[in-house]
Structure formats: C-alpha cells, structure tokens
Amino acid sequence: MADHKVYKVVVVGPGKRGMHHAKFFKNNPRFELAGISGRDPEKLAKAAAELGVKRTSTDPAALSREVEPDVFCFCTPPGLRLNLIRIGIQSGARLIAYEKPMATSMNEAIEIRKATESAGVKTVVSHQHRYGQHYRKVKAIVESGAIGRVHTVYGHSVGWMLQIFTHLADYIRWYNDNSPAEWVMGQAAGRAKLTDSHPSPDYLAGFVQFANGVRGVLECGAGAPDVPEVDYWWRKNRIGAQGTEGFAEVLTGGGWRAVTRNEKGVVSGEGCMNYDLDMPPYIEDIARWLDDDRAVHPCNGESAYQGFEIMMGLLRSVVQRGQIALPLGPGEPELEALAKILPPAPVLSSTEANRKNYRT
Ligand SMILES: NC(=O)c1ccc[n+]([C@@H]2O[C@H](COP(=O)([O-])OP(=O)(O)OC[C@H]3O[C@@H](n4cnc5c(N)ncnc54)[C@H](O)[C@@H]3O)[C@@H](O)[C@H]2O)c1
C-alpha cells in the first residue's frame, strides 16, 4: 500500500466530545494530534497530559497559526460556531470537523455554508450515531427493497431540540436517500429549555414533505413518546421507515427490528449507540475524504445543513403558522422569534421521566 499523508489536527474545546475527538484522532495513524485549545488553563493542562499533547493554548487562533493544521476540529457548546468556523478557515485547514447542531439560527447556518464553500473547505458535522451497526442494518433493509416502496420516514426522541433533533433529521434523510425537503409544518410547546445551553422549546413536532413524495414525521422533547425497550433516557429514540410491505426501525439504545416481505413475523437484532464503536470509522472517513474528493464523508456539512434547515423551518412554522417552503433564506433568528410567541403554559409530558427532565 502506498504511504499516506498524515494529517495534522487541532482540537478546540476539550470537554466530553472534544476529548472523544482528540482521543480517536490520536489513535488513528492517519492523523497527528498536533495541538489542543481550551478556555480553562487548568483543564487544558490536564487534558494535554492525558492525551500526551505538547502544544496547547487558550487562544484557538494563535494555536492554529502555529500548528497550521489540515483539520480544525471544535466541540464547543452550540452558541459558538461561526467565529470558530472563521478561525478554522483562517488556519488554512482543508477540513473543519465540528459538533452538532451546526448553528443556532438559519442566518448562521447560511453564513457558515457560504464561508466554507467560498474558501473551498470541507466540513463534517458529528452525526456519528449512523455508524452504529443497528442504524446501518436498517439502512441496508430499506435499501434492499425488502419493505417495498418507502412512503414514511419517522424519528422521535425524548431529548430536547438542540440536543437531538438534527440527529433525527440526518438519519431520516439518510433512510430516504437524502431527498430534499420541500416544505415543513410544525408546532411547539414549553419554555423551560429556552434558556438551556442548548436552547429549545420543550417539545417540537412536525411533518416534512420530501421531494420524492415521502412523508417525514419528527418529534422531540417532553411530549415525545417513551421507548420502553430502552432504559437510558438519552437513548430513547426511535427512527425508521415504513414501506408498502413492511417497516424497519432502530432504537438508539435497543437494537433494530423489522417486518419485511422476505421473512415471517418480526426480525430483530442488536446494537446500542457507543462512542467507542462509532468514533473510529467516523474519524477514518475524514482521512478518506481528505485523500479523495469523491469519498464524501457520510456526515458532510451539506447533509447537516439540510437537516438543520428542516428544524429551523419547523420553528418558523410555529411562529408564522402554516406550511413553510424550503429552501430557507435569511430571516429573524428562529429561537428569538419563538421566545416572543411561545405561551407560558408548561409543557405536557408523556412520561414521569420526561416530567423530571423538563421540571414540569
Ligand atoms: N454527537 C454527539 O453524539 C454529541 C453528544 C454530546 C454532545 N454533543 C455536542 O457537542 C458539543 C459539546 O458538548 P459537550 O458535551 O462536549 O460539552 P462540554 O461542556 O463537555 O464541553 C464543551 C467544551 O467547550 C469549551 N467552551 C465552552 N465555552 C467556551 C468558549 N466560550 N470558548 C472556548 N471554549 C469554550 C468548554 O471549556 C469545554 O471544553 C455540543 O454542541 C453538544 O450538542 C454531541
């Protein structure tokens, strides 16, 4: 095998997800973890010692000027995106890898897309659940035609919008061959999470019309149904596709199941969301895309943009009422607009665990 280039990486924000990224870049021989940046010097020193990284700085721009990375990776809270994207572009990196959600407003997502496209920088957004064996099994069943013609794709989660919605949107889009969304219509309730680090309505639900005629149904938050097969609250997500001859669905913490035209009764199998299993192929695909422009990363920024747009379209629908045609242009920041009109009535929760998590 020919020798491959080793790509230099800078990771910013060594919290939970930053440490995952840093560790798995470091473990992959295609990458050199060349520097890390964090705002708290003590935590940064601790992370650097743990990872065996020499170059650190509390200033991501200064660190990137020094390192000149191929990959600029950041894993900060959702409120910090566009500025770090700009630092990543200025660093000369060929790829920026960052955490979901890609932005907190459509205006910001549009700016990010414009800035990275015009600089010719690839982007990857961490919707890495799709690497789970159970997620891939559902994709394989749908793709094989075993459930007939797909007419509906769906996803629900008890987690709140900025935490989880773009995961759901990304995977239903995948199960629906990435068909573009034409319009959306939604409704929301509950103000408790508007001031969270991941600001969100407590409950958001809506419909999507995809260009291929398939219906998307999405909901997340306090009002979303339980997934009783799964114990861990954050993994109570169900995502799947229904067709003319059956269905196939994944439970984030509980494997997959299907009814198909090929087999009698319900077929099922194992799988549980697991960073240790999902991160290595996610990181490996970054090297593949850097090596070869045609090997587009499954979690590419354009896919994230399309899922994010569905979410922002639903918020616009709540504010403006009725159906919202996509693609979206710039507009009033959706979460600010939502905060002005969302009624004070507490959200109605679907389970006791949801009531606790939404303090209602
Ligand atoms: N893909 C997934 O499965 C998944 C799972 C959990 C979280 N996330 C996402 O990852 C992101 C980070 O979440 P986390 O759980 O790692 O959070 P965290 O709090 O553990 O880490 C956040 C990091 O950002 C740094 N930071 C905070 N404010 C900063 C600032 N103003 N300037 C520079 N650095 C700053 C913190 O010091 C910390 O290092 C969020 O967007 C979250 O939604 C994704």
The ligand as an SDF file (V2000), in Angstrom:
LIG
                    3D

 44 48  0  0  0  0  0  0  0  0999 V2000
  -22.5710   13.9170   18.5210 N   0  0  0  0  0  0  0  0  0  0  0  0
  -22.9180   13.5180   19.7190 C   0  0  0  0  0  0  0  0  0  0  0  0
  -23.2370   12.3590   19.9270 O   0  0  0  0  0  0  0  0  0  0  0  0
  -22.8870   14.5100   20.8550 C   0  0  0  0  0  0  0  0  0  0  0  0
  -23.0150   14.0880   22.1770 C   0  0  0  0  0  0  0  0  0  0  0  0
  -22.9380   15.0370   23.1920 C   0  0  0  0  0  0  0  0  0  0  0  0
  -22.7650   16.3770   22.8880 C   0  0  0  0  0  0  0  0  0  0  0  0
  -22.6610   16.7620   21.5730 N   0  0  0  0  0  0  0  0  0  0  0  0
  -22.4370   18.1710   21.1990 C   0  0  0  0  0  0  0  0  0  0  0  0
  -21.0780   18.5000   21.4290 O   0  0  0  0  0  0  0  0  0  0  0  0
  -20.9300   19.8720   21.7840 C   0  0  0  0  0  0  0  0  0  0  0  0
  -20.1230   19.9540   23.0710 C   0  0  0  0  0  0  0  0  0  0  0  0
  -20.7980   19.2050   24.0570 O   0  0  0  0  0  0  0  0  0  0  0  0
  -20.0030   18.5130   25.2790 P   0  0  0  0  0  0  0  0  0  0  0  0
  -20.9800   17.5610   25.8770 O   0  0  0  0  0  0  0  0  0  0  0  0
  -18.6880   18.0290   24.8480 O   0  0  0  0  0  0  0  0  0  0  0  0
  -19.8480   19.7850   26.2500 O   0  0  0  0  0  0  0  0  0  0  0  0
  -18.7330   20.0390   27.3700 P   0  0  0  0  0  0  0  0  0  0  0  0
  -19.3100   21.0830   28.2580 O   0  0  0  0  0  0  0  0  0  0  0  0
  -18.2770   18.7490   27.9850 O   0  0  0  0  0  0  0  0  0  0  0  0
  -17.5030   20.6390   26.5610 O   0  0  0  0  0  0  0  0  0  0  0  0
  -17.5700   21.8980   25.9420 C   0  0  0  0  0  0  0  0  0  0  0  0
  -16.1630   22.4320   25.7390 C   0  0  0  0  0  0  0  0  0  0  0  0
  -16.2610   23.7410   25.1430 O   0  0  0  0  0  0  0  0  0  0  0  0
  -15.4580   24.6610   25.9070 C   0  0  0  0  0  0  0  0  0  0  0  0
  -16.0470   26.0180   25.8680 N   0  0  0  0  0  0  0  0  0  0  0  0
  -17.1870   26.4290   26.4490 C   0  0  0  0  0  0  0  0  0  0  0  0
  -17.3610   27.7520   26.2390 N   0  0  0  0  0  0  0  0  0  0  0  0
  -16.2920   28.1530   25.5060 C   0  0  0  0  0  0  0  0  0  0  0  0
  -15.8780   29.3940   24.9970 C   0  0  0  0  0  0  0  0  0  0  0  0
  -16.6220   30.4930   25.1860 N   0  0  0  0  0  0  0  0  0  0  0  0
  -14.7370   29.4400   24.2630 N   0  0  0  0  0  0  0  0  0  0  0  0
  -13.9960   28.3380   24.0520 C   0  0  0  0  0  0  0  0  0  0  0  0
  -14.3170   27.1370   24.5560 N   0  0  0  0  0  0  0  0  0  0  0  0
  -15.4640   27.0460   25.2610 C   0  0  0  0  0  0  0  0  0  0  0  0
  -15.5020   24.0990   27.3120 C   0  0  0  0  0  0  0  0  0  0  0  0
  -14.4030   24.6150   28.0770 O   0  0  0  0  0  0  0  0  0  0  0  0
  -15.3740   22.5930   27.0310 C   0  0  0  0  0  0  0  0  0  0  0  0
  -14.0330   22.2530   26.8050 O   0  0  0  0  0  0  0  0  0  0  0  0
  -22.3480   20.4330   21.8830 C   0  0  0  0  0  0  0  0  0  0  0  0
  -22.6790   21.1150   20.7080 O   0  0  0  0  0  0  0  0  0  0  0  0
  -23.2160   19.1790   22.0080 C   0  0  0  0  0  0  0  0  0  0  0  0
  -24.5060   19.3350   21.4610 O   0  0  0  0  0  0  0  0  0  0  0  0
  -22.7170   15.8510   20.5800 C   0  0  0  0  0  0  0  0  0  0  0  0
  1  2  1  0
  2  3  2  0
  2  4  1  0
  4  5  1  0
  4 44  2  0
  5  6  2  0
  6  7  1  0
  7  8  2  0
  8  9  1  0
  8 44  1  0
  9 10  1  0
  9 42  1  0
 10 11  1  0
 11 12  1  0
 11 40  1  0
 12 13  1  0
 13 14  1  0
 14 15  2  0
 14 16  1  0
 14 17  1  0
 17 18  1  0
 18 19  2  0
 18 20  1  0
 18 21  1  0
 21 22  1  0
 22 23  1  0
 23 24  1  0
 23 38  1  0
 24 25  1  0
 25 26  1  0
 25 36  1  0
 26 27  1  0
 26 35  1  0
 27 28  2  0
 28 29  1  0
 29 30  1  0
 29 35  2  0
 30 31  1  0
 30 32  2  0
 32 33  1  0
 33 34  2  0
 34 35  1  0
 36 37  1  0
 36 38  1  0
 38 39  1  0
 40 41  1  0
 40 42  1  0
 42 43  1  0
M  CHG  2   8   1  16  -1
M  END
$$$$
